[in-house]
Amino acid sequence: MADPKQVTLVFQRTNVLAQAAPSHGTREAHSNEKVRPPPTVADRGFLCKELYRSVVAEGVTSCDVLVVGAGPGGGNAALQCARRGLSTIIIEDHKEIGTPVHCGECISEIACQNLNLDLPEEVISKRVHGIRVIFPDGTEKCLSEEGYVLEKHLFERWIVDEAVAEGASLHLGHKLQSMDRSGGSEFEGWLCQGKGDGFPILAKIVIDASGVAAVCSKLVQLEDELPLNPQGKVVAGMQYEMVGVPTDGYLDFYIWPEYAEKGYLWMIPKREGRANVGLVTEDRPRAKKSLDEFIENTHFKELDQVLPPWKEKGNPAFGGTIPISGPFENTYFDGLILVGDAAGFTSPLFEGGSHLALKSAVFAAETAAAAISDGDLSSERLSEYQRLWSNEFPPYDKIIRGKNALFDLTDDEMSLMGRCFPDEMGSMGISGKAMVGVRLLMKRPGLYFKSIVPAMLAFGYSRAKYYGW
Ligand SMILES: Cc1cc2nc3c(=O)[nH]c(=O)nc-3n(C[C@H](O)[C@H](O)[C@H](O)COP(=O)(O)OP(=O)(O)OC[C@H]3O[C@@H](n4cnc5c(N)ncnc54)[C@H](O)[C@@H]3O)c2cc1C
């Protein structure tokens, strides 16, 4: 049940419902209206129709779609909604978009094609040729496919700028803190409150693109008063920017459990010899120490750590957490759609999430536009969203099984598997995979019982066409 304190309304703007669509093209909302005493809202967080009408008449900003969060998922959701003619507001907790960066910053060419992204030069840091997997004994095997390392904060700003150019309204420094159903027995939208003078906002549909915070999953409750989705498991990701890093244009992914438990380490090259050197690990408390040890014990020791260009001072390490429980059980609800990390969409083996966030945003906008046009915002109508993403995204359970099987192997077994792979893993067909399996089992028959086949397939599912990056 919603906390009654949270449903108190503070009037800060004077918009009439019919005129209240966000002003197209504005980057920031302005609001210096006098604050009026708040009305009290009772009864399980529902606004009764009369109160709802008066609230709207007196100063709530209304829109078709409110997008929460301006990462890749939110930026693209706002862009796709605005392109479909929906009045769209996008809010972002931070005062600027894209920083602090919490991403290795790579995206595949296949992702860009799939999303019709024509990247401007300034958001591209480096063109790359694929992933090189480095097994514990140093064996190197490639998954070649073209892609980019981005200046991710510039990429995110570019997408949001495109959304604004299409008519979306952006509110920076706005944090969603509560949501209440409006419309009485027939659902008519969400009345959203939070930090920032653009609130309250009444949206027919909210698209939650708040990343790992998954804010709407906490704010919205099911009938049994449980949250829409329980908090999932996360892993820690951390990296440094280093300079003078040698590269042949591949992303180097080290599967070295000694430093990254059930995770991996990376060197992601950027322009002018810069690179992100980092790791993702299930051992969250040791993440920084393990990364420092890895650098100390490898050729990276000779190189300099620098602050990334978007950071002026402070600790050079940057990163964040990544959801690893898979897609949430409820990715839609009455007037609500969850995208990107907020829906648990990340690729399990190497934890890429931008491609999935950007694509789920397309499905969300498509579903929202159709539902609004039909005048049906119900959960049932929005279930279309789940049908779209589940038909498209790779089978999470299968990849998780492969990932678990991989991490059940000892370092020695992983290296043996690496040695049995061809130099180019990306071009293995069914017969190629069978050959690797036979070769492996001949050398170490006991591996049959360690689900070596799913472990091998997990690499295949890390390719771009399966939303790996
Ligand atoms: C260290 C690291 C490395 C990674 N490397 C890669 C990689 O190389 N390639 C890749 O594809 N993926 C990578 N990922 C994953 C990728 O960063 C995420 O999957 C992707 O950013 C998800 O996008 P999103 O839009 O769903 O969420 P986010 O990018 O997290 O954006 C969510 C936004 O919502 C805002 N927000 C949160 N709560 C609120 C609120 N209450 N109100 C308003 N705004 C709010 C946040 O401030 C944030 O800006 C990496 C992740 C980490 C941590």
The ligand as a Gaussian input file, in Angstrom:
#p B3LYP/6-31G(d) Opt

LIG

0 1
 C       31.126000      -1.514000     -15.112000
 C       30.093000      -1.799000     -16.143000
 C       30.474000      -2.078000     -17.451000
 C       29.509000      -2.333000     -18.430000
 N       29.913000      -2.512000     -19.721000
 C       28.981000      -2.644000     -20.693000
 C       29.363000      -2.685000     -22.065000
 O       30.531000      -2.531000     -22.424000
 N       28.395000      -2.853000     -23.005000
 C       27.071000      -2.967000     -22.664000
 O       26.224000      -3.146000     -23.552000
 N       26.679000      -2.903000     -21.373000
 C       27.593000      -2.727000     -20.387000
 N       27.196000      -2.599000     -19.086000
 C       25.754000      -2.625000     -18.782000
 C       25.098000      -1.324000     -19.250000
 O       25.785000      -0.220000     -18.715000
 C       23.641000      -1.287000     -18.819000
 O       23.037000      -2.511000     -19.156000
 C       22.914000      -0.140000     -19.513000
 O       23.440000       1.098000     -19.128000
 C       21.431000      -0.202000     -19.149000
 O       20.803000       0.934000     -19.635000
 P       19.492000       1.477000     -18.923000
 O       19.064000       2.658000     -19.710000
 O       18.546000       0.365000     -18.695000
 O       19.954000       1.928000     -17.451000
 P       21.033000       2.999000     -17.010000
 O       22.057000       3.224000     -18.049000
 O       21.516000       2.559000     -15.683000
 O       20.209000       4.348000     -16.844000
 C       19.279000       4.513000     -15.798000
 C       19.125000       6.000000     -15.510000
 O       18.016000       6.175000     -14.643000
 C       18.339000       7.184000     -13.697000
 N       17.488000       6.991000     -12.521000
 C       17.566000       6.007000     -11.594000
 N       16.581000       6.147000     -10.685000
 C       15.876000       7.252000     -11.048000
 C       14.734000       7.915000     -10.480000
 N       14.123000       7.491000      -9.357000
 N       14.254000       9.017000     -11.110000
 C       14.866000       9.483000     -12.247000
 N       15.946000       8.891000     -12.809000
 C       16.441000       7.790000     -12.218000
 C       19.825000       6.945000     -13.416000
 O       20.441000       8.108000     -12.893000
 C       20.333000       6.585000     -14.803000
 O       20.790000       7.703000     -15.515000
 C       28.132000      -2.347000     -18.079000
 C       27.751000      -2.080000     -16.760000
 C       28.714000      -1.800000     -15.795000
 C       28.280000      -1.489000     -14.391000

